[in-house]
Amino acid sequence: MADEIEEKRRYFRVNDTINLLHKVIDKKSVDALSHVSNDVLGNCSLTSALDVLAQEARMLSPRLERRDPEMFEYLKIIDTKINLIAQAISAQSEEFSEHDTREVSLSATGLAFSNETPIEVGELLELRMLLTSCMAVIVAYARVVQCKDISEDSPERPFAICVEYVNLTEDDRELLIKHVVKKQLQQLRDKNEF
């Protein structure tokens, strides 16, 4: 039975790179339900959104390059054009939203990430997560359930923060499940290609 629970936990949890912002909040803020925003640029900078898309493209690049080298070269040119336009727009824009790209362990029930400072167990956080599979931002509330010192493995972010979601809507949970499953399938495909 314990092996079955461990297997389920492993299946529904995936290591991923997402844009993540977090801040400590009070209990009153948690009473509001979490929500999804498909307005990606309203929630993060153009540069951050393009970085996320570039990460997705890098994962697909090796397969595309093998299948159709000319198409791959053409798409690289288009990508360069888009990056130049984004740089020009960013240079003119004074408002710039900082988003932290982080390696996380993600599931439909919680999240684990490394952090520069410790956060006390029991603290409530507001999380803004940009999911690459659907380019949606989920704003969720979470309670810190563990804070571990990982300074030996990660001196720049020496604390592992584990949280479980609080007051997450079923739609948001469904979106997280779909994202986790899609990411896991992609990782399995990539593993089988090598």
N, C-alpha and C positions, 0 to 999 in steps of 0.2 A: 504494500500500500504506500509506504514512504517513497519507494522508487517511482511509483506512478505519479505521485504528487510532484516530486522533483522533476520528472520528465515533462509534465504539463507546465510547470513553472519555466523550464528552460525553453519550451516550445513557444510560449507566449511572451518571451522577453528577447529583445534583440539589442545588440550593440550598434549604435548609429551615431552619425554626426549631424547635429541639428543646431539651429540658432536658438539660444536660450537666454532669456532675461529672467531674473528673479529678484524679488524684494520681500522683506519681512513686512507683514501686515497685521492689523488687529482683527479680533474675532468678528466685529461688525461687518467687515468687508466680505467675509466668507459666506455670509447669509445669502448673498446674491449668487445665482447659478453661474457656472463657467459658460463660456461661449466660444464659438468658432467665428473667425472672420476670414472671408475669402478676399478681402481687400488687403492683399499682401503689402502693397506700397504704403498703405495707410498705417501699417504696423511696423514696418521696417524700412530701412533705406534701400534705394535702388541698388547700391553696391552690394548690400547683404543679399538681396533677392537674386542678383546675378551670380554671386558667389555660390549660392545654393544650387542654382541651375548648372553652373559649371561643374560642380562636384558630381551631379547626376550624369552630365555628359561625359566626364572622365571615366565613369564606370562602364559606359556603353562604347567608348572609343575603341578599345582593342578589338571587339567583335566587328564593329563597322569597318574598321581599317582592313581587317582580313577579308571581309565579304566584298567591299566595294571601295578600293583605295581612292579612286577619283572622286567619288561622292564625299569621302572622308576629307579630302583636301579642300573641296568646295565648302564644306561645313566649317572647316577651320578658318577659312577666309571670312565667312559670314560672322563667326564668333569674334574675330578680330575687329570687324566693323562695329559690332554691337558694343564691344569693350571701349573702343575709341569714342563712340557717342556717349556712353555712360560716363567716361572720364570728363568729357566736355561739360556734361550736365552737372556732374558733381563739383567741378571747379567753379561753376556759376552759383551753385546753391550754398547758402550759408547754414541752412538747417541740415544737420547730419545726425542720424540716429545710430548710436553705437549698439551693435548686437554682438553678442559673444558666441562664437562658434565653439561647440564643445562636443567631446566624445561623451556619450551618455549610454546608460543601460535603460531601455525604455520598455514599458509594458502598458497595458490598459488599466492597471491598478496603481502604478507608481513609476518613479524615476530615480536614478542614481547618477550623480555627476560630481566632478571634482571642483573644489572651490578654493579661493585664496585665503578665506577666513572661515573659522568654525561658525556653525549655526546651532544653537541649543536645541536639543531634543524637545519636541512639543511646540516649537515656534511654528507659526503659520506663514506660508509664503504665497505670493502671487507669482505664477509662472507664465511666461509668454514663450510658446514653442512654435517655431516655424517648421512645419513638416514638408519635406521635399517631395514626397510621393503625390501629394495633391495640392501643393503650394497653398496651404491654409495655415492660418495662425490660430492656435488654440490658447485661450487664456483660461488657465485652470488654477484652482486653489489647492494647496497641499499642506500636510503636516509633516514636520521632520520627525522621522522615527529612528534615525541613526546618524551619528557624526563620528567618523573614524579618522585617525591620523594616518595618512599614507605618504608622509614626507620622504621616506626612503625611496619610494618609487616615483614620486611626483613632487619635486621640490618647488616648482612654480605654482602649483595648486595642491597644497599639502593636506587638504581635508576632503574626504569622500562623504557627500551628503546624500542620504537616502530618504525619500519622501513617499507618502502615499496620498493619492488625490482625495480631496474632500469636496462633496457637493458637485460631483461631475455629472453632467447630463448624459443620458443614454446615447444621444446623437454624437457627443464628443467621444464617449467611450467606444462607440462603434467606429468612428473615424480613426481612433488610435489603434484599434484591433486591425482594421484594414491596412493601416500604414505598417504595423509590425509584421503582419503576414506577408505583405508585398515585399518588404525589405528582406525578410527571411528567405522568401523564394528567390529573390535576386541574388542573395549571398550563396544559396545552394547552386544556382545556375553557374555563377562565377567560379565556384569551387569545382564543379564538374567539368568545366571547360579546360581546366589546367591539369 
